[in-house]
Amino acid sequence: MDETYHEVTHASGHVDRLARETLRDYHKERSIRAREELVAELGASYLMADLGLAYTPRPDHAAYLASWLGALRHDPKAIFTAAAQAQAAADWIHAAHKAAADPLPLAA
């Protein structure tokens, strides 16, 4: 389940949604990829907490942590930017889910 929320957080960054630069430029360099992965992982954590689901770290988290630490070394504020972007993603996902779950009005 963790991976689903991780991937949905990535998807929220699409140009037609939240237009996150880290998703747009994901393939350009590792530091950008590391920042986007941090956003996705935080977003997944936020979504799971909102839903009352237990979070289980993935086996590849050690490799992710190494890349996140590199990003944080270069920009000490990166954690705050990633947290804000992850919260925006979680908010967008909740709003999109609510809109999809609302019943359509009946024709008169």
Secondary structure, DSSP 8 states (H G I E B T S, - for coil): -HHHHHHHHHHHTSTTTT--HHHHTTTT-HHHHHHHHHHHHHHHHHHHHHTT------TTHHHHHHHHHHHHHH-TTHHHHHHHHHHHHHHHHHHHHHHHHS------
